[in-house]
């Protein structure tokens, strides 16, 4: 592994989007939820939280296993330059971590 970066995002009963750009690189990206707090005290929580990527761009000749027909929480690609995603919190507060692991090649 050549490098790693991490970003923390949060959303409180809302949707938070993110947009990261970087020099062309081969990387594996992952988003995961680290904390979820419900705003209710029901026996069965009525909240929803998620994090996902929805757009990826890369230089010509790059490749990726990103499938835009699915909600992706992790993917890898070569010559990546840009990624966009979102964190959704419905009736709760959520904290998400976006990790980027840079490698010489991933696919």
The 8 nearest C-alpha neighbors of each residue, nearest first, counted from 0:
[[1, 102, 2, 101, 100, 103, 3, 26],
 [0, 2, 102, 101, 103, 3, 100, 26],
 [3, 1, 101, 0, 100, 4, 102, 99],
 [4, 2, 100, 99, 101, 5, 98, 1],
 [5, 3, 99, 98, 100, 6, 2, 97],
 [6, 4, 98, 97, 99, 96, 7, 3],
 [5, 7, 97, 96, 8, 98, 4, 95],
 [6, 8, 96, 95, 97, 5, 9, 94],
 [9, 7, 95, 94, 96, 6, 10, 86],
 [10, 8, 94, 93, 95, 11, 7, 15],
 [9, 11, 93, 13, 15, 92, 88, 14],
 [10, 12, 92, 13, 88, 91, 93, 9],
 [11, 13, 89, 88, 90, 91, 92, 10],
 [14, 12, 88, 11, 10, 87, 89, 15],
 [13, 15, 87, 86, 10, 88, 16, 85],
 [16, 14, 86, 85, 10, 87, 13, 17],
 [15, 17, 85, 84, 86, 14, 18, 83],
 [18, 16, 84, 83, 85, 19, 15, 82],
 [17, 19, 83, 82, 84, 20, 16, 81],
 [20, 18, 82, 81, 83, 17, 21, 80],
 [21, 19, 81, 80, 82, 18, 22, 79],
 [22, 20, 80, 81, 23, 19, 79, 24],
 [21, 23, 80, 24, 20, 79, 78, 81],
 [24, 22, 78, 80, 79, 21, 58, 57],
 [25, 23, 78, 79, 77, 26, 22, 101],
 [24, 26, 77, 104, 78, 102, 76, 101],
 [27, 25, 101, 100, 102, 75, 76, 24],
 [26, 28, 75, 100, 74, 99, 76, 101],
 [29, 27, 99, 73, 74, 98, 75, 26],
 [28, 30, 73, 98, 97, 72, 31, 99],
 [31, 29, 97, 72, 96, 50, 98, 73],
 [30, 32, 96, 95, 33, 29, 50, 97],
 [33, 31, 95, 34, 94, 96, 50, 30],
 [32, 34, 95, 94, 31, 96, 35, 93],
 [35, 33, 94, 93, 32, 36, 95, 92],
 [34, 36, 93, 92, 37, 94, 91, 33],
 [35, 37, 92, 91, 93, 38, 34, 90],
 [38, 36, 91, 39, 46, 90, 35, 92],
 [39, 37, 91, 90, 36, 40, 92, 46],
 [40, 38, 37, 41, 44, 45, 90, 91],
 [39, 41, 42, 38, 44, 37, 43, 45],
 [42, 40, 43, 44, 39, 45, 38, 37],
 [41, 43, 44, 40, 39, 45, 37, 46],
 [42, 44, 41, 45, 40, 46, 39, 37],
 [45, 43, 46, 41, 42, 39, 37, 40],
 [46, 44, 43, 47, 90, 41, 39, 37],
 [47, 45, 90, 89, 44, 91, 37, 48],
 [46, 48, 89, 88, 90, 49, 45, 91],
 [49, 47, 88, 87, 89, 93, 46, 50],
 [50, 48, 87, 86, 51, 88, 47, 32],
 [49, 51, 86, 85, 87, 30, 31, 72],
 [52, 50, 72, 71, 84, 85, 70, 53],
 [51, 53, 84, 71, 83, 54, 72, 85],
 [52, 54, 84, 83, 51, 67, 70, 71],
 [55, 53, 83, 82, 52, 84, 56, 67],
 [54, 56, 82, 81, 83, 57, 53, 79],
 [57, 55, 81, 80, 79, 82, 54, 58],
 [56, 58, 79, 80, 78, 61, 59, 81],
 [57, 59, 61, 78, 60, 79, 80, 23],
 [60, 58, 61, 57, 78, 62, 56, 79],
 [59, 61, 58, 62, 78, 57, 77, 79],
 [60, 62, 78, 77, 59, 58, 57, 79],
 [63, 61, 77, 76, 60, 64, 78, 106],
 [62, 64, 76, 65, 75, 77, 61, 106],
 [63, 65, 75, 74, 66, 76, 62, 106],
 [66, 64, 63, 74, 67, 75, 71, 55],
 [65, 67, 68, 69, 64, 71, 70, 63],
 [68, 66, 69, 65, 53, 54, 70, 71],
 [67, 69, 66, 70, 65, 71, 53, 54],
 [70, 68, 67, 66, 71, 53, 65, 52],
 [69, 71, 51, 72, 52, 53, 68, 67],
 [70, 72, 51, 52, 73, 69, 74, 53],
 [71, 73, 51, 30, 29, 52, 50, 70],
 [74, 72, 29, 28, 71, 30, 75, 27],
 [75, 73, 28, 27, 65, 64, 29, 76],
 [76, 74, 27, 26, 63, 64, 28, 105],
 [75, 77, 63, 62, 25, 26, 105, 79],
 [76, 78, 25, 61, 62, 79, 24, 104],
 [77, 79, 24, 23, 61, 25, 57, 58],
 [80, 78, 57, 23, 24, 77, 56, 81],
 [79, 81, 23, 57, 21, 20, 22, 56],
 [82, 80, 20, 56, 19, 55, 79, 21],
 [81, 83, 55, 19, 54, 18, 56, 20],
 [84, 82, 18, 54, 17, 52, 53, 19],
 [85, 83, 52, 53, 17, 51, 16, 18],
 [84, 86, 16, 15, 51, 50, 17, 52],
 [85, 87, 50, 15, 14, 49, 16, 10],
 [86, 88, 14, 49, 48, 13, 50, 85],
 [89, 87, 48, 12, 13, 91, 10, 92],
 [88, 90, 12, 47, 91, 46, 48, 13],
 [89, 91, 46, 12, 38, 88, 37, 47],
 [92, 90, 37, 38, 12, 89, 36, 88],
 [91, 93, 11, 36, 35, 10, 88, 12],
 [94, 92, 35, 10, 34, 9, 88, 36],
 [93, 95, 9, 34, 33, 8, 32, 35],
 [96, 94, 32, 8, 33, 31, 7, 9],
 [95, 97, 7, 31, 30, 6, 8, 98],
 [96, 98, 30, 6, 5, 29, 7, 95],
 [99, 97, 5, 29, 28, 4, 30, 96],
 [100, 98, 28, 4, 3, 27, 101, 5],
 [99, 101, 3, 27, 26, 2, 28, 98],
 [100, 102, 26, 2, 1, 25, 0, 3],
 [103, 101, 0, 104, 1, 25, 26, 105],
 [102, 104, 25, 105, 101, 1, 0, 24],
 [105, 103, 25, 102, 106, 77, 26, 76],
 [104, 106, 25, 76, 75, 77, 102, 26],
 [105, 104, 76, 77, 75, 63, 62, 64]]
